[in-house]
Amino acid sequence: MEKLRKLDADGRRLTPIIFYFRLISYYICVYQRKSASKDKSTQSVIMLLKKVSGFALGTGISRVFGLLREMVLAHLFGATMYMDAFRVAFNIPNLLRDALAEGSLTPSFIPIYSEHSEKRSGEEADRFASTVITNFFFITLVISIIGIAVAPFLVKLIAFGFTGDKFSLTVSLTRIIFPFLIFISISAIFMGILNYHGRFFTTGFAPVFFNVGIIAFCWLLYSKIGITGAAIGVVVGGLLYLVYQIIWAERDGFHFEPRLNLANPEFLRVVKIMLPIAVGFAAGKINTIVNTLIASFMETGSISYLNYSYRLVQLPVGLIGVAIANVVLPTLSRELSRERSGDDIIRSSIKLTISVIVPLTILFFLLSTFIVRLLYQHGNFTANDTLFTAACLRFYSPAIVGFSLTRVFASIFYSMKDSKTPFFVGLVAVVINLSCALSLKDILGVNALALAVSISSCINALFLFILLKRRLKKV
């Protein structure tokens, strides 16, 4: 700057116009030098954005079908006893889904599958994947048989307030839905394979088939067997979801050979990474169990209000948070397998998540009643149901930020083969959730359960960010 204030090359003092012209030129040069130093970071953002947009597009389509599914369920069953029974019955195997499927199995599988592909060969990676698939088919088959046998105990544990016909119906639906766990767990492995090979749109779109199964069987069987048709649709939808991904994996050259070997060292590596994640999800699902248990003692429809609003919250989380997390996991795993830092990917993923998810959170809070009325208020879903569901949605809204950032931060740790850090932070979040739910339920009623989830999820994300920043020194 001082140079600009001195004489020019001819010894003349700069006029104001020339001075400001050269000042602007000076800042342009500085900006260009800074931009050049950020080229790598910019390219990382663009690359990440392209991949995320593919997964988000597929997920967006599937979420539309998910909303159609919820609209069909709301139209046919409203917030009745039948819907409460179905929600609880679906939640029981779905609790295990997070512990044994996308939530823990996919992030445990991808880093090691990436390692086999990058440092060994495609054939070796296929053999490893075949072993994991076969072993988990056996494990989930055994769990499903046991779950069907002890369904009355599980229903009583999760929905202690259910009695009489409501209890019996829930047990029956639980037994029908349980095999869904097998299909969804194997699908999680194929999802990992496809994501590693860049098939992000394909894996994002896959849940469409699950939703179509439920919608189709609800409509076809409603007049004959009522809510049981929805339970059958869950199982059929899970099977379609799996078959679709198998077809695409085979197109990419994946070759499956049954390999049952529970003692395989590479399989045990997956289990070692997976266990803290699974236990963390199981601990986290204590929140769901406690929330359902508390809501089961409240007025009829409370469980449905929570579930309807929670499904809406998961729309932006799935489109943004889950999309970015699912892209970051294989992308960063590949970089780390090649012994690169991946810092640009980490920074870009965090910035992208925050810049998109915060405005969406504000919109969901402000437009909660409009959203619920538009999507749900028809058929057996009344205006009163809209008011209660919209209130829950407002209290759930901050969780959009918490859930999204938690998913992204956790995926970064999983890429580093570190599953313990998200696990211990998750335990802290569980305690916070339970404390808030139990202390606020008498003041806010069913809304307290939604608020507790929001508070704990945001604290979870904050703690993970602090620990990640310490790990990387600068994020």
C-alpha positions as CSV (number, residue, x, y, z in Angstrom):
1,M,0.0,0.0,0.0
2,E,2.8,2.4,0.8
3,K,4.3,1.8,-2.6
4,L,1.1,3.1,-4.2
5,R,1.3,6.3,-2.2
6,K,4.9,7.1,-3.4
7,L,6.0,8.5,-6.7
8,D,5.3,6.6,-9.9
9,A,8.0,5.4,-12.3
10,D,8.3,8.9,-13.9
11,G,8.7,10.6,-10.6
12,R,5.3,12.2,-10.7
13,R,3.0,12.0,-7.7
14,L,-0.1,9.9,-8.4
15,T,-3.3,11.7,-9.1
16,P,-6.4,10.5,-7.1
17,I,-7.8,8.7,-10.2
18,I,-4.6,6.9,-11.0
19,F,-4.1,6.1,-7.3
20,Y,-7.6,4.5,-7.0
21,F,-7.2,2.7,-10.3
22,R,-3.9,1.1,-9.1
23,L,-5.4,0.4,-5.7
24,I,-8.2,-1.6,-7.3
25,S,-5.7,-3.4,-9.5
26,Y,-3.7,-4.2,-6.4
27,Y,-6.7,-5.8,-4.7
28,I,-7.6,-7.7,-7.8
29,C,-4.1,-9.2,-7.9
30,V,-4.3,-10.1,-4.2
31,Y,-7.7,-11.8,-4.8
32,Q,-6.5,-13.7,-7.7
33,R,-3.5,-15.0,-5.7
34,K,-5.9,-16.1,-2.9
35,S,-8.3,-17.7,-5.4
36,A,-5.4,-19.6,-6.9
37,S,-4.5,-21.0,-3.5
38,K,-8.1,-22.0,-3.0
39,D,-8.5,-23.8,-6.4
40,K,-8.1,-27.2,-4.7
41,S,-10.7,-26.4,-2.1
42,T,-13.1,-25.0,-4.8
43,Q,-12.7,-28.1,-6.9
44,S,-13.4,-30.2,-3.8
45,V,-16.6,-28.3,-3.2
46,I,-17.7,-28.7,-6.8
47,M,-16.9,-32.4,-6.8
48,L,-18.7,-33.0,-3.6
49,L,-21.7,-30.9,-4.8
50,K,-22.0,-33.0,-7.9
51,K,-22.0,-36.2,-6.0
52,V,-24.4,-34.9,-3.3
53,S,-26.8,-33.6,-6.0
54,G,-27.0,-37.1,-7.5
55,F,-27.8,-38.7,-4.2
56,A,-30.1,-35.8,-3.2
57,L,-32.0,-36.1,-6.4
58,G,-32.5,-39.8,-5.9
59,T,-33.3,-39.3,-2.2
60,G,-35.7,-36.4,-3.1
61,I,-37.7,-38.7,-5.4
62,S,-37.8,-41.4,-2.7
63,R,-38.8,-38.9,-0.1
64,V,-41.7,-37.8,-2.3
65,F,-42.8,-41.4,-2.4
66,G,-42.2,-41.5,1.4
67,L,-44.6,-38.6,1.8
68,L,-47.1,-40.3,-0.4
69,R,-46.8,-43.3,1.8
70,E,-47.5,-41.2,4.9
71,M,-50.4,-39.5,3.1
72,V,-51.9,-42.8,2.2
73,L,-51.5,-44.1,5.8
74,A,-53.0,-40.8,7.2
75,H,-55.9,-41.0,4.7
76,L,-56.8,-44.6,5.5
77,F,-56.0,-44.8,9.2
78,G,-55.6,-41.2,10.5
79,A,-54.3,-41.1,14.2
80,T,-56.3,-44.1,15.3
81,M,-55.5,-47.2,17.4
82,Y,-54.6,-49.1,14.2
83,M,-52.0,-46.5,13.3
84,D,-50.5,-46.5,16.8
85,A,-50.3,-50.3,16.6
86,F,-48.6,-50.2,13.2
87,R,-46.1,-47.5,14.3
88,V,-45.0,-49.5,17.3
89,A,-44.8,-52.8,15.3
90,F,-42.7,-51.1,12.6
91,N,-40.5,-49.4,15.2
92,I,-39.4,-52.7,16.8
93,P,-37.5,-54.2,13.9
94,N,-36.6,-50.7,12.7
95,L,-34.7,-50.2,16.0
96,L,-32.5,-53.1,15.0
97,R,-32.3,-51.8,11.4
98,D,-30.2,-48.8,12.6
99,A,-28.0,-51.1,14.6
100,L,-27.6,-53.7,11.8
101,A,-28.2,-51.9,8.6
102,E,-27.5,-48.4,7.1
103,G,-26.7,-46.8,10.5
104,S,-23.8,-49.1,11.5
105,L,-23.1,-51.8,8.8
106,T,-22.7,-49.4,5.9
107,P,-20.2,-47.1,7.6
108,S,-18.3,-50.1,9.0
109,F,-18.2,-51.9,5.6
110,I,-17.2,-49.1,3.3
111,P,-13.7,-48.2,4.7
112,I,-12.6,-51.8,4.6
113,Y,-14.1,-52.5,1.2
114,S,-12.3,-49.4,0.0
115,E,-9.1,-50.7,1.4
116,H,-9.5,-54.0,-0.4
117,S,-10.4,-52.3,-3.7
118,E,-7.5,-49.8,-3.6
119,K,-4.7,-51.8,-2.1
120,R,-5.6,-55.3,-3.3
121,S,-8.0,-56.1,-6.2
122,G,-11.6,-56.0,-7.3
123,E,-11.9,-59.8,-7.0
124,E,-10.6,-59.6,-3.4
125,A,-13.1,-56.9,-2.6
126,D,-15.9,-59.1,-4.0
127,R,-14.8,-62.0,-1.9
128,F,-14.8,-59.8,1.2
129,A,-18.2,-58.4,0.4
130,S,-19.6,-61.9,-0.2
131,T,-18.4,-63.1,3.2
132,V,-20.0,-60.1,4.9
133,I,-23.3,-60.5,3.0
134,T,-23.6,-64.3,3.8
135,N,-22.7,-63.8,7.4
136,F,-25.2,-61.0,8.0
137,F,-27.9,-63.0,6.2
138,F,-27.4,-65.7,8.7
139,I,-27.3,-63.4,11.7
140,T,-30.4,-61.4,10.8
141,L,-32.3,-64.6,10.0
142,V,-31.6,-65.9,13.5
143,I,-32.6,-62.5,15.0
144,S,-35.8,-62.4,13.0
145,I,-36.8,-65.9,14.2
146,I,-36.1,-65.0,17.8
147,G,-38.0,-61.6,17.4
148,I,-41.1,-63.3,16.0
149,A,-41.1,-65.7,19.0
150,V,-40.7,-63.1,21.7
151,A,-42.9,-60.4,20.0
152,P,-45.4,-60.1,22.9
153,F,-42.5,-59.3,25.3
154,L,-41.0,-56.7,22.9
155,V,-44.4,-55.0,22.5
156,K,-44.9,-54.9,26.2
157,L,-41.4,-53.5,26.7
158,I,-41.8,-50.7,24.1
159,A,-45.5,-49.9,24.5
160,F,-46.3,-50.8,28.1
161,G,-49.5,-48.8,27.9
162,F,-51.1,-51.0,25.2
163,T,-53.7,-53.4,26.4
164,G,-56.4,-55.7,25.0
165,D,-57.1,-55.6,21.3
166,K,-54.5,-52.9,20.7
167,F,-51.8,-55.0,22.3
168,S,-52.8,-58.2,20.4
169,L,-52.9,-56.3,17.0
170,T,-49.4,-54.8,17.7
171,V,-48.0,-58.3,18.4
172,S,-49.5,-59.7,15.2
173,L,-48.2,-56.8,13.1
174,T,-44.7,-57.1,14.7
175,R,-44.5,-60.8,13.7
176,I,-45.4,-60.0,10.1
177,I,-42.9,-57.1,9.8
178,F,-39.9,-58.7,11.4
179,P,-38.4,-60.5,8.3
180,F,-38.0,-56.9,6.8
181,L,-34.9,-56.8,8.9
182,I,-33.1,-59.4,6.8
183,F,-33.7,-57.6,3.5
184,I,-32.8,-54.1,4.8
185,S,-29.6,-55.3,6.4
186,I,-28.3,-57.0,3.2
187,S,-29.4,-53.9,1.3
188,A,-27.1,-51.8,3.5
189,I,-24.1,-53.8,2.2
190,F,-25.1,-53.4,-1.4
191,M,-25.6,-49.7,-0.7
192,G,-22.0,-49.5,0.4
193,I,-20.7,-51.2,-2.7
194,L,-22.7,-49.0,-5.0
195,N,-21.7,-45.8,-3.1
196,Y,-18.1,-46.7,-3.4
197,H,-18.5,-47.0,-7.1
198,G,-20.2,-43.6,-7.3
199,R,-23.8,-44.8,-7.8
200,F,-25.2,-42.2,-5.5
201,F,-28.4,-41.5,-7.4
202,T,-29.1,-45.3,-7.5
203,T,-28.8,-45.7,-3.8
204,G,-30.7,-42.5,-3.1
205,F,-33.5,-43.7,-5.4
206,A,-33.7,-47.3,-4.0
207,P,-36.1,-46.6,-1.1
208,V,-38.8,-45.7,-3.8
209,F,-39.4,-49.4,-4.1
210,F,-39.8,-49.8,-0.4
211,N,-42.4,-47.0,-0.3
212,V,-44.2,-48.4,-3.4
213,G,-44.6,-51.8,-1.7
214,I,-46.3,-50.2,1.3
215,I,-48.5,-47.9,-0.8
216,A,-49.6,-50.7,-3.1
217,F,-50.5,-53.2,-0.5
218,C,-52.3,-50.6,1.7
219,W,-54.6,-49.8,-1.2
220,L,-55.0,-53.4,-2.5
221,L,-55.7,-55.0,0.9
222,Y,-57.3,-52.2,2.9
223,S,-60.9,-53.3,2.4
224,K,-59.9,-57.0,3.2
225,I,-57.4,-56.9,6.1
226,G,-57.0,-53.3,7.0
227,I,-53.7,-52.3,8.6
228,T,-52.3,-55.8,8.1
229,G,-51.9,-54.9,4.4
230,A,-49.5,-52.1,5.4
231,A,-47.4,-54.6,7.4
232,I,-47.2,-57.0,4.5
233,G,-46.2,-54.1,2.3
234,V,-43.3,-53.3,4.6
235,V,-41.8,-56.8,3.9
236,V,-42.5,-56.8,0.2
237,G,-41.1,-53.3,-0.1
238,G,-37.9,-54.3,1.7
239,L,-37.5,-57.2,-0.7
240,L,-37.9,-54.9,-3.8
241,Y,-35.5,-52.5,-2.2
242,L,-32.8,-55.2,-2.0
243,V,-33.4,-56.7,-5.5
244,Y,-33.1,-53.3,-7.1
245,Q,-29.6,-52.7,-5.6
246,I,-28.5,-56.3,-6.4
247,I,-29.3,-55.6,-10.1
248,W,-27.2,-52.5,-10.2
249,A,-24.3,-54.0,-8.3
250,E,-24.1,-56.9,-10.8
251,R,-24.1,-54.3,-13.6
252,D,-21.0,-52.8,-12.0
253,G,-19.3,-56.2,-12.1
254,F,-19.9,-57.4,-8.6
255,H,-19.9,-61.2,-8.3
256,F,-21.4,-62.8,-5.3
257,E,-20.5,-66.3,-3.9
258,P,-22.0,-67.5,-0.7
259,R,-19.2,-67.6,2.0
260,L,-20.4,-68.3,5.5
261,N,-17.5,-67.8,7.8
262,L,-18.2,-66.0,11.0
263,A,-14.5,-66.3,12.0
264,N,-13.2,-64.5,8.9
265,P,-10.6,-61.9,10.1
266,E,-11.8,-59.2,7.7
267,F,-15.4,-59.8,8.7
268,L,-14.3,-59.5,12.3
269,R,-12.7,-56.1,11.4
270,V,-16.1,-54.9,10.2
271,V,-17.7,-56.2,13.4
272,K,-15.0,-54.5,15.5
273,I,-15.8,-51.1,13.9
274,M,-19.5,-51.8,13.8
275,L,-20.0,-52.7,17.5
276,P,-19.6,-49.2,19.0
277,I,-21.8,-47.8,16.2
278,A,-24.5,-50.5,16.8
279,V,-24.3,-50.0,20.6
280,G,-24.5,-46.3,20.1
281,F,-27.5,-46.6,17.9
282,A,-29.1,-49.0,20.4
283,A,-28.4,-46.5,23.2
284,G,-29.8,-43.8,21.0
285,K,-32.9,-45.8,20.3
286,I,-33.5,-45.9,24.1
287,N,-34.8,-42.4,23.4
288,T,-37.3,-43.8,20.9
289,I,-38.4,-46.5,23.3
290,V,-38.8,-44.1,26.2
291,N,-40.6,-41.5,24.0
292,T,-43.0,-44.2,22.8
293,L,-43.4,-45.5,26.3
294,I,-44.3,-42.1,27.7
295,A,-46.5,-41.3,24.7
296,S,-48.4,-44.6,25.1
297,F,-49.7,-43.2,28.4
298,M,-50.9,-40.0,26.8
299,E,-54.1,-39.5,24.9
300,T,-54.7,-41.6,21.8
301,G,-52.9,-40.3,18.8
302,S,-49.8,-39.0,20.7
303,I,-47.6,-41.6,19.1
304,S,-48.9,-40.8,15.7
305,Y,-48.4,-37.1,16.2
306,L,-44.8,-37.7,17.0
307,N,-44.3,-40.1,14.1
308,Y,-46.0,-37.9,11.5
309,S,-43.9,-34.9,12.5
310,Y,-40.7,-36.9,12.7
311,R,-41.2,-38.1,9.2
312,L,-41.4,-34.5,8.0
313,V,-38.2,-33.6,9.8
314,Q,-36.5,-36.5,8.1
315,L,-37.2,-35.0,4.7
316,P,-34.6,-32.2,4.8
317,V,-32.3,-34.4,6.9
318,G,-32.4,-37.1,4.2
319,L,-32.1,-34.7,1.3
320,I,-29.1,-32.8,2.7
321,G,-27.6,-34.3,5.9
322,V,-27.8,-38.0,4.9
323,A,-26.9,-37.2,1.3
324,I,-23.7,-35.4,2.2
325,A,-22.8,-38.0,4.8
326,N,-23.3,-40.9,2.3
327,V,-21.1,-39.1,-0.2
328,V,-18.4,-38.1,2.3
329,L,-18.0,-41.7,3.7
330,P,-16.8,-43.5,0.5
331,T,-15.1,-40.4,-0.9
332,L,-13.1,-39.7,2.2
333,S,-12.4,-43.4,2.8
334,R,-10.9,-43.6,-0.7
335,E,-8.7,-40.6,0.0
336,L,-7.5,-42.0,3.3
337,S,-6.9,-45.5,1.6
338,R,-4.6,-43.6,-0.8
339,E,-2.8,-42.0,2.3
340,R,-4.1,-38.5,1.6
341,S,-5.4,-36.1,4.2
342,G,-8.9,-35.4,2.8
343,D,-9.0,-32.0,4.6
344,D,-10.7,-30.2,1.7
345,I,-13.5,-32.8,1.6
346,I,-14.1,-32.4,5.3
347,R,-14.2,-28.6,5.2
348,S,-16.4,-28.6,2.1
349,S,-18.9,-31.0,3.6
350,I,-19.3,-29.0,6.8
351,K,-19.8,-25.7,4.9
352,L,-22.2,-27.2,2.5
353,T,-24.3,-28.8,5.2
354,I,-24.6,-25.6,7.3
355,S,-25.3,-23.3,4.3
356,V,-28.3,-25.4,3.1
357,I,-29.8,-26.9,6.3
358,V,-30.1,-23.8,8.4
359,P,-32.5,-22.0,6.0
360,L,-34.5,-25.2,5.7
361,T,-34.8,-25.5,9.4
362,I,-36.2,-21.9,9.7
363,L,-38.7,-22.6,6.9
364,F,-40.0,-25.8,8.6
365,F,-40.5,-23.9,11.9
366,L,-42.3,-21.0,10.4
367,L,-44.5,-23.1,8.0
368,S,-45.2,-26.1,10.2
369,T,-49.0,-25.8,10.2
370,F,-49.2,-25.2,6.5
371,I,-46.9,-28.1,5.7
372,V,-48.9,-30.5,7.9
373,R,-52.3,-29.3,6.6
374,L,-51.1,-29.6,3.0
375,L,-49.7,-33.1,3.3
376,Y,-51.8,-34.8,5.9
377,Q,-55.2,-33.2,6.5
378,H,-57.6,-35.3,4.5
379,G,-59.6,-38.5,5.0
380,N,-59.4,-39.6,8.7
381,F,-56.8,-37.0,9.5
382,T,-58.7,-34.1,11.1
383,A,-57.9,-30.4,11.7
384,N,-57.3,-31.2,15.3
385,D,-54.7,-33.7,14.3
386,T,-53.1,-31.0,12.2
387,L,-52.7,-28.7,15.2
388,F,-51.1,-31.3,17.4
389,T,-48.8,-32.6,14.6
390,A,-47.7,-29.1,13.6
391,A,-46.9,-28.3,17.3
392,C,-44.7,-31.4,17.4
393,L,-43.0,-30.3,14.1
394,R,-42.1,-26.9,15.5
395,F,-40.4,-28.5,18.5
396,Y,-38.7,-31.0,16.3
397,S,-37.4,-28.4,13.8
398,P,-34.0,-27.6,15.5
399,A,-33.3,-31.3,15.2
400,I,-33.0,-30.9,11.5
401,V,-29.7,-29.1,12.1
402,G,-28.6,-31.5,14.8
403,F,-29.4,-34.7,12.9
404,S,-27.7,-33.4,9.7
405,L,-24.5,-32.3,11.2
406,T,-24.3,-35.3,13.4
407,R,-24.6,-37.6,10.4
408,V,-21.8,-35.7,8.5
409,F,-19.4,-35.6,11.5
410,A,-20.0,-39.2,12.3
411,S,-19.3,-40.2,8.7
412,I,-16.0,-38.4,8.8
413,F,-15.0,-40.3,12.0
414,Y,-16.1,-43.6,10.4
415,S,-14.0,-42.9,7.4
416,M,-11.0,-42.8,9.8
417,K,-12.1,-46.2,11.1
418,D,-13.0,-44.4,14.4
419,S,-16.4,-45.5,15.6
420,K,-15.7,-45.0,19.3
421,T,-15.8,-41.2,19.4
422,P,-19.4,-40.9,17.9
423,F,-20.4,-43.7,20.3
424,F,-19.3,-42.0,23.5
425,V,-20.7,-38.6,22.3
426,G,-24.0,-40.4,21.5
427,L,-24.2,-41.8,25.0
428,V,-24.0,-38.2,26.4
429,A,-26.8,-37.2,24.0
430,V,-28.9,-40.1,25.2
431,V,-28.6,-39.0,28.8
432,I,-29.5,-35.4,27.8
433,N,-32.5,-36.5,25.8
434,L,-33.9,-38.7,28.6
435,S,-33.4,-35.9,31.2
436,C,-35.1,-33.3,29.1
437,A,-38.0,-35.7,28.1
438,L,-38.7,-36.7,31.7
439,S,-38.4,-33.2,33.2
440,L,-40.5,-31.4,30.6
441,K,-43.3,-34.0,29.8
442,D,-45.6,-32.6,32.5
443,I,-45.1,-29.1,31.3
444,L,-45.2,-29.5,27.5
445,G,-46.9,-32.9,27.1
446,V,-46.1,-34.7,23.9
447,N,-44.2,-31.6,22.6
448,A,-41.6,-32.2,25.3
449,L,-40.5,-35.5,23.6
450,A,-39.9,-33.6,20.4
451,L,-38.0,-30.8,22.1
452,A,-35.8,-33.3,24.0
453,V,-34.7,-34.8,20.7
454,S,-33.9,-31.4,19.3
455,I,-31.8,-30.4,22.3
456,S,-29.8,-33.7,22.4
457,S,-29.2,-33.8,18.7
458,C,-27.8,-30.3,18.6
459,I,-25.5,-31.0,21.6
460,N,-24.4,-34.2,19.9
461,A,-23.4,-32.3,16.8
462,L,-21.6,-29.6,18.8
463,F,-19.5,-32.1,20.7
464,L,-18.5,-34.1,17.6
465,F,-17.4,-30.8,15.9
466,I,-15.2,-29.8,18.8
467,L,-13.6,-33.3,18.9
468,L,-13.1,-33.3,15.1
469,K,-11.5,-29.9,15.2
470,R,-9.1,-31.1,17.8
471,R,-8.4,-34.2,15.8
472,L,-7.6,-32.2,12.6
473,K,-6.2,-29.1,14.4
474,K,-7.9,-26.9,11.8
475,V,-11.3,-27.6,10.1
